[in-house]
Amino acid sequence: MTVQTTSDRPRKLTGYDFYQQILGSPKLIVAPMVDQSELAWRILSRRYGAQLCYTPMINAKMFSPPSAHAYRAQAFNTSFLEEGSSIHDRPLIVQFCANDPVQLLTSALAVQDHCDAVDINLGCPQDIARKGHYGSFLMDEWELIYRLINTLHENLAVPVTAKFRIFPSVEKTVAYAKMLESAGAQILTCHGRLRTQRGQNTGLADWAHIKAVKEAVGVPVFANGNVLFYEDVEKCMEETGVDGVMSAEGQLYNPALFAPASCGEGEPPSSMLRGAHPPHVDLALEYLDIVKSLKTPTATSAVKGHLFKIMRPALSRETDLRERLGRIRGPNVVEEYVEVANEMKERMQRDTTEAMKGGTTIDDLITIEPTTGLRVLPHWLSQPYFRPLKSPTTEASKRASSPIEIFYEDVKRVKLSEEGSAAGEMDLPP
């Protein structure tokens, strides 16, 4: 697909014209992830079906000063003509976090010729966002959010988009989304979780909120949340009616998440899997090859983080390799990572050969995690990671018949409790 650069555009397209003509109507989207959706990862993701990628979140306050050369080189480095290029890295949306419209505009103007749109992070729930006063901790400041979006809408040559989290109330979530649209956001990404749903309390995303947002606005809507397997994309689109599905954590553990089952080398056929689950070490080695091939430096922290996530199913077993991976330091880290990955490849080939003896099929080796009801694949294949769930409440157990239904009932119970504790206000406490 050929994507236009900013200089090619006679005018700034908006809404569905932008979504279709500039982005190519993407349905499979890699989320903005701090230190994890960098250039090398975006290239790998596009090879396995991703149709649109976001950069990691960039701090507009740190990016905007003229003296911020070091941070710019680390956050979005265009000096090597690779990041944001039409050959390597498009379509692309650059994401910023900010609380100052002037700083945000200064930063956005510096990248607008190297991307297709600029996104504003209104969803980060982490403590660093609380301290920095950005992300989901702006949810109560609608006037400020309006100005952030509208300043970019009025002054950039490319569209502005926004990614946000939901309120406990569907009505307030819809009103919030309509405000974002009225400010000038040309695509809305609705992460169907509350601000408090993070870490061990992440829980399930609420697709009902996302569906309500989609039905209420006139711009394209992307859904974020609950996408662990390939078939979840279709399920999400059917249930919510959204234009595209974004994945963050699920795609980190299986960068082939958006690819249909291919039954390639090392990927046995399965009647239980519609998506691709290649040997994870092959994906790790492919990623490392991309890192080595680029002129643009890739942060060591990003590389190590990816390797621990991709090879997680085996690293919990091959503890010596896990320890080696964690100890690697110095100027030749990528070469040493390759050595560890090659050793892992030998061990996974050994385990595959042993497990598949006597006509055993991949379906024979798939198990079901009892708490979530989700599939667990053989440890040499790429697969999602899902956090162990707390014991379900007795009340939820009485109302639901399956493990995942029990968990969903608990999520709804917690949300109702939060709504009640707000004493008539639907905003979540900080």
C-alpha positions as CSV (number, residue, x, y, z in Angstrom):
1,M,0.0,0.0,0.0
2,T,1.3,3.4,-0.9
3,V,0.9,6.0,1.8
4,Q,1.2,9.7,1.0
5,T,3.6,11.9,2.8
6,T,2.6,15.3,4.2
7,S,4.1,17.2,1.3
8,D,2.0,15.2,-1.2
9,R,-1.3,16.3,0.4
10,P,-3.3,19.1,-1.1
11,R,-5.3,19.5,2.1
12,K,-5.7,18.0,5.5
13,L,-8.2,15.2,5.3
14,T,-10.5,14.4,8.2
15,G,-12.6,11.6,9.6
16,Y,-13.3,8.7,7.3
17,D,-11.5,10.5,4.4
18,F,-8.3,10.5,6.4
19,Y,-8.9,6.9,7.7
20,Q,-9.5,5.5,4.2
21,Q,-7.3,7.6,1.9
22,I,-4.3,8.2,4.1
23,L,-4.2,5.3,6.5
24,G,-5.7,2.7,4.1
25,S,-8.7,1.7,6.3
26,P,-6.6,-0.2,8.9
27,K,-8.3,-2.7,11.1
28,L,-5.2,-4.3,12.8
29,I,-3.4,-1.7,14.9
30,V,-0.3,-1.8,17.2
31,A,-0.8,0.4,20.3
32,P,1.5,3.1,21.5
33,M,3.6,1.4,24.3
34,V,6.3,3.1,26.3
35,D,9.7,1.7,25.3
36,Q,8.0,-1.1,23.4
37,S,6.5,0.1,20.1
38,E,9.8,1.4,18.8
39,L,10.8,1.3,15.1
40,A,12.3,-2.2,15.1
41,W,9.1,-3.6,16.7
42,R,6.9,-1.7,14.3
43,I,8.8,-3.2,11.3
44,L,8.4,-6.7,12.8
45,S,4.7,-6.1,13.5
46,R,4.0,-5.0,9.9
47,R,5.5,-8.2,8.6
48,Y,2.9,-10.1,10.6
49,G,-0.2,-8.3,9.6
50,A,-0.2,-5.0,11.5
51,Q,-1.8,-2.3,9.3
52,L,-1.1,0.8,11.4
53,C,1.4,1.4,14.2
54,Y,1.8,4.1,16.9
55,T,5.1,5.3,18.3
56,P,5.8,4.9,22.0
57,M,4.3,7.7,24.1
58,I,6.5,10.8,23.9
59,N,6.6,13.5,26.6
60,A,5.8,16.8,24.9
61,K,7.4,18.8,27.7
62,M,10.7,17.0,27.3
63,F,10.5,17.0,23.5
64,S,9.6,20.6,22.9
65,P,12.7,22.6,24.0
66,P,15.2,23.4,21.3
67,S,17.9,21.9,23.6
68,A,16.1,18.6,23.8
69,H,18.4,16.9,21.3
70,A,19.2,13.8,23.4
71,Y,15.6,13.1,24.2
72,R,14.5,13.6,20.6
73,A,17.2,11.2,19.4
74,Q,15.9,8.6,21.8
75,A,12.1,9.2,21.5
76,F,11.7,9.8,17.7
77,N,14.9,9.9,15.7
78,T,14.5,11.0,12.2
79,S,18.1,11.8,11.5
80,F,18.7,8.4,9.8
81,L,15.7,8.8,7.5
82,E,14.2,5.5,8.8
83,E,11.8,6.4,11.6
84,G,8.7,7.8,10.1
85,S,9.9,7.1,6.5
86,S,7.5,6.1,3.8
87,I,9.6,3.0,3.1
88,H,10.1,1.6,6.6
89,D,7.5,3.1,8.8
90,R,4.1,4.1,7.5
91,P,1.3,4.5,8.1
92,L,2.3,5.9,11.5
93,I,0.8,7.9,14.3
94,V,3.1,9.7,16.8
95,Q,1.7,9.8,20.3
96,F,2.4,12.5,22.9
97,C,1.4,13.0,26.5
98,A,1.0,16.6,27.5
99,N,-0.9,19.1,29.7
100,D,0.2,22.3,28.0
101,P,-1.3,23.1,24.6
102,V,1.7,25.3,23.6
103,Q,4.3,22.7,24.4
104,L,2.2,20.0,22.7
105,L,1.9,22.1,19.5
106,T,5.7,22.8,19.5
107,S,6.4,19.1,19.7
108,A,3.8,18.1,17.2
109,L,5.0,20.6,14.6
110,A,8.5,19.0,14.9
111,V,7.2,15.6,13.8
112,Q,4.2,16.4,11.5
113,D,6.3,15.9,8.4
114,H,7.3,12.4,9.5
115,C,3.9,10.8,10.4
116,D,0.3,10.6,9.3
117,A,-1.3,12.0,12.5
118,V,-0.5,13.0,16.0
119,D,-2.2,11.3,18.9
120,I,-2.8,12.6,22.4
121,N,-2.5,10.1,25.3
122,L,-5.5,10.5,27.6
123,G,-5.4,6.9,28.9
124,C,-2.1,6.2,30.7
125,P,-3.1,5.1,34.3
126,Q,0.4,4.7,35.7
127,D,1.8,6.6,38.7
128,I,4.2,8.5,36.5
129,A,1.2,9.9,34.6
130,R,-0.3,11.0,37.9
131,K,2.9,12.7,38.9
132,G,3.4,14.3,35.5
133,H,-0.3,15.3,35.3
134,Y,-1.1,13.7,31.9
135,G,-2.8,10.6,30.5
136,S,-5.9,9.4,32.3
137,F,-5.3,11.9,35.1
138,L,-6.7,14.6,32.9
139,M,-10.0,12.9,32.6
140,D,-11.7,15.4,34.9
141,E,-10.3,18.4,33.0
142,W,-12.4,18.5,29.9
143,E,-11.7,22.2,29.1
144,L,-8.0,21.5,29.1
145,I,-8.4,18.4,27.0
146,Y,-10.5,20.3,24.6
147,R,-7.7,22.9,24.2
148,L,-5.0,20.3,23.7
149,I,-6.9,18.7,20.9
150,N,-8.3,21.8,19.3
151,T,-4.9,23.5,19.3
152,L,-3.4,20.7,17.2
153,H,-6.6,20.5,15.0
154,E,-6.3,24.2,14.1
155,N,-2.6,24.4,13.6
156,L,-1.2,21.1,12.3
157,A,-0.9,19.9,8.7
158,V,-1.9,16.4,9.8
159,P,-4.9,15.3,11.8
160,V,-5.0,14.9,15.6
161,T,-6.4,11.7,17.2
162,A,-7.0,10.7,20.9
163,K,-6.8,7.5,23.0
164,F,-8.7,7.5,26.2
165,R,-10.1,5.3,29.0
166,I,-13.7,4.9,30.0
167,F,-15.7,6.2,33.0
168,P,-17.8,3.8,35.1
169,S,-20.9,5.3,33.5
170,V,-21.6,4.6,29.8
171,E,-23.4,8.0,29.6
172,K,-20.4,9.9,30.8
173,T,-18.0,7.9,28.6
174,V,-20.2,8.8,25.6
175,A,-20.3,12.5,26.5
176,Y,-16.5,12.5,26.9
177,A,-16.0,10.9,23.5
178,K,-18.3,13.4,21.9
179,M,-16.4,16.2,23.5
180,L,-13.1,14.8,22.1
181,E,-14.7,14.7,18.7
182,S,-16.0,18.2,18.9
183,A,-12.5,19.4,19.8
184,G,-11.2,18.1,16.5
185,A,-10.1,14.5,17.1
186,Q,-10.4,12.6,13.8
187,I,-10.0,9.1,15.2
188,L,-10.9,8.0,18.7
189,T,-9.3,4.9,20.4
190,C,-11.4,3.7,23.3
191,H,-9.6,1.6,25.8
192,G,-12.5,-0.1,27.5
193,R,-11.0,-0.1,31.0
194,L,-11.3,2.3,34.0
195,R,-8.4,4.3,35.2
196,T,-8.1,2.0,38.2
197,Q,-7.8,-1.1,36.1
198,R,-4.1,-1.7,35.8
199,G,-1.4,-4.2,37.0
200,Q,-3.0,-7.1,38.9
201,N,-6.3,-5.2,38.8
202,T,-6.3,-4.9,35.0
203,G,-9.3,-7.2,34.5
204,L,-11.5,-7.3,31.4
205,A,-12.2,-4.3,29.1
206,D,-15.8,-3.4,28.7
207,W,-16.8,-3.7,25.1
208,A,-20.3,-2.3,25.8
209,H,-18.8,1.1,26.5
210,I,-16.8,0.9,23.3
211,K,-19.9,0.0,21.3
212,A,-21.8,3.0,22.8
213,V,-18.9,5.3,21.8
214,K,-18.9,4.0,18.3
215,E,-22.6,4.5,17.9
216,A,-22.4,8.1,19.3
217,V,-19.7,9.7,17.2
218,G,-19.1,10.3,13.5
219,V,-15.4,9.7,13.3
220,P,-13.6,6.3,13.1
221,V,-13.3,4.4,16.4
222,F,-10.6,1.9,17.4
223,A,-11.2,-0.6,20.3
224,N,-8.5,-1.5,22.7
225,G,-8.8,-4.4,25.2
226,N,-9.4,-8.1,25.5
227,V,-7.6,-9.1,22.3
228,L,-5.4,-12.1,23.1
229,F,-6.0,-14.4,20.1
230,Y,-6.5,-13.7,16.4
231,E,-10.2,-14.6,16.6
232,D,-10.7,-11.9,19.3
233,V,-10.3,-9.3,16.6
234,E,-13.3,-10.4,14.7
235,K,-15.3,-11.0,17.8
236,C,-14.5,-7.4,19.0
237,M,-15.5,-5.8,15.7
238,E,-18.7,-7.8,15.6
239,E,-19.7,-6.9,19.2
240,T,-18.7,-3.2,19.1
241,G,-19.0,-2.2,15.4
242,V,-15.6,-0.4,15.6
243,D,-13.5,0.4,12.5
244,G,-10.3,-1.2,13.9
245,V,-8.9,-3.2,16.8
246,M,-5.8,-2.1,18.7
247,S,-3.6,-4.5,20.8
248,A,-0.9,-3.7,23.3
249,E,0.1,-6.4,25.7
250,G,-1.3,-9.3,23.6
251,Q,0.7,-8.2,20.6
252,L,3.9,-7.9,22.7
253,Y,3.8,-11.6,23.7
254,N,2.8,-12.7,20.2
255,P,3.9,-10.2,17.5
256,A,2.2,-12.5,15.0
257,L,-1.2,-11.8,16.7
258,F,-2.6,-10.2,13.6
259,A,-1.6,-12.9,11.2
260,P,-3.9,-15.8,10.3
261,A,-2.6,-19.4,10.8
262,S,-0.1,-20.2,8.2
263,C,1.1,-23.7,9.2
264,G,4.7,-22.7,8.3
265,E,7.8,-24.5,9.4
266,G,7.6,-25.3,13.1
267,E,4.0,-24.3,13.2
268,P,1.9,-27.5,13.2
269,P,-1.7,-27.3,11.9
270,S,-4.4,-26.9,14.6
271,S,-8.1,-27.0,14.5
272,M,-8.2,-24.9,17.7
273,L,-6.1,-22.0,16.5
274,R,-7.2,-19.6,13.7
275,G,-4.2,-17.3,14.1
276,A,-0.5,-17.6,13.8
277,H,1.6,-18.9,16.7
278,P,5.1,-19.3,15.3
279,P,7.9,-20.6,17.5
280,H,8.7,-17.6,19.7
281,V,12.4,-17.9,19.4
282,D,12.1,-17.5,15.6
283,L,10.3,-14.2,16.2
284,A,12.9,-13.2,18.7
285,L,15.7,-13.9,16.2
286,E,13.9,-12.1,13.5
287,Y,13.4,-9.0,15.7
288,L,17.1,-9.0,16.6
289,D,18.0,-9.2,12.9
290,I,15.9,-6.0,12.4
291,V,17.6,-4.3,15.3
292,K,21.0,-5.1,13.8
293,S,20.0,-3.9,10.3
294,L,18.8,-0.5,11.3
295,K,21.0,2.6,11.5
296,T,18.5,4.0,14.0
297,P,19.7,2.9,17.5
298,T,17.2,0.7,19.5
299,A,17.3,1.2,23.2
300,T,18.8,-1.8,25.1
301,S,15.9,-1.7,27.5
302,A,13.4,-2.1,24.7
303,V,15.3,-5.0,23.2
304,K,15.6,-6.8,26.5
305,G,11.9,-6.2,27.3
306,H,10.8,-7.6,24.0
307,L,12.9,-10.8,24.4
308,F,11.6,-11.5,27.9
309,K,8.0,-11.1,26.7
310,I,8.4,-13.0,23.4
311,M,10.2,-16.0,24.9
312,R,8.3,-16.0,28.2
313,P,6.7,-19.4,27.9
314,A,10.1,-21.0,27.7
315,L,12.1,-18.7,30.0
316,S,10.1,-19.8,33.0
317,R,11.4,-23.3,32.3
318,E,14.9,-22.5,31.0
319,T,15.9,-20.5,34.0
320,D,19.6,-20.5,33.2
321,L,18.9,-18.7,29.9
322,R,16.6,-16.3,31.7
323,E,19.4,-15.4,34.1
324,R,21.9,-15.0,31.3
325,L,19.5,-12.8,29.5
326,G,19.1,-10.6,32.5
327,R,22.8,-10.3,33.1
328,I,23.8,-9.1,29.7
329,R,25.5,-5.7,29.7
330,G,28.1,-3.8,27.7
331,P,28.7,-2.8,24.1
332,N,27.9,-6.1,22.4
333,V,24.5,-6.8,23.9
334,V,22.7,-7.6,20.7
335,E,25.2,-10.2,19.7
336,E,24.9,-11.8,23.2
337,Y,21.1,-11.7,23.0
338,V,21.4,-13.6,19.7
339,E,23.6,-16.2,21.4
340,V,21.0,-16.8,24.1
341,A,18.2,-17.0,21.5
342,N,20.1,-19.5,19.4
343,E,20.6,-21.7,22.5
344,M,16.9,-21.4,23.2
345,K,16.2,-22.4,19.7
346,E,18.2,-25.6,20.1
347,R,16.3,-26.5,23.3
348,M,12.9,-25.7,21.8
349,Q,13.7,-27.9,18.8
350,R,14.6,-30.7,21.2
351,D,11.4,-30.3,23.2
352,T,9.3,-30.1,20.0
353,T,10.8,-33.3,18.6
354,E,10.2,-35.1,21.9
355,A,6.6,-33.9,22.4
356,M,5.5,-34.6,18.8
357,K,6.5,-38.2,18.8
358,G,4.0,-41.0,18.0
359,G,1.6,-38.9,16.0
360,T,0.8,-36.3,18.7
361,T,-0.8,-33.2,17.3
362,I,-0.6,-29.6,18.4
363,D,-4.3,-29.8,19.6
364,D,-3.3,-32.7,21.9
365,L,-0.8,-30.4,23.6
366,I,-3.1,-27.4,24.1
367,T,-4.4,-27.2,27.7
368,I,-7.0,-24.9,29.3
369,E,-6.0,-22.6,32.1
370,P,-8.7,-23.4,34.8
371,T,-9.2,-19.9,36.2
372,T,-9.6,-18.0,32.9
373,G,-10.7,-20.8,30.6
374,L,-8.1,-19.6,28.1
375,R,-5.9,-21.8,26.0
376,V,-2.3,-22.5,26.9
377,L,-0.1,-23.6,24.0
378,P,3.1,-25.7,24.1
379,H,5.9,-23.7,25.6
380,W,7.8,-23.3,22.3
381,L,5.0,-21.4,20.6
382,S,4.1,-17.7,20.7
383,Q,1.1,-17.1,22.9
384,P,-0.5,-14.5,25.1
385,Y,0.2,-13.9,28.7
386,F,-2.6,-13.4,31.1
387,R,-2.2,-12.5,34.7
388,P,-3.4,-15.1,37.3
389,L,-6.8,-14.1,38.6
390,K,-7.8,-13.7,42.2
391,S,-10.2,-16.2,43.5
392,P,-13.7,-15.4,42.3
393,T,-16.3,-14.3,44.9
394,T,-19.0,-16.7,46.0
395,E,-21.7,-14.3,44.7
396,A,-20.1,-14.2,41.3
397,S,-19.8,-18.0,41.3
398,K,-23.5,-18.5,41.9
399,R,-24.4,-16.2,38.9
400,A,-22.0,-17.5,36.3
401,S,-21.3,-20.9,34.8
402,S,-17.8,-20.6,33.4
403,P,-14.5,-19.3,34.8
404,I,-14.3,-16.4,32.4
405,E,-18.0,-15.5,33.2
406,I,-17.2,-15.6,36.9
407,F,-14.3,-13.2,36.4
408,Y,-16.4,-10.9,34.3
409,E,-19.1,-10.9,37.0
410,D,-16.4,-9.8,39.5
411,V,-15.3,-7.0,37.2
412,K,-18.8,-5.7,37.0
413,R,-19.2,-5.9,40.7
414,V,-16.1,-3.8,41.3
415,K,-17.3,-1.2,38.8
416,L,-20.7,-0.9,40.4
417,S,-19.0,-0.5,43.8
418,E,-16.8,2.3,42.4
419,E,-19.9,4.0,41.0
420,G,-21.7,3.8,44.3
421,S,-18.7,5.2,46.3
422,A,-18.6,8.3,44.1
423,A,-21.5,9.8,46.0
424,G,-23.4,11.0,43.0
425,E,-20.2,11.9,41.0
426,M,-19.3,9.5,38.2
427,D,-15.7,10.5,38.1
428,L,-13.2,8.0,39.5
429,P,-11.2,9.1,42.5
430,P,-7.5,9.7,41.6
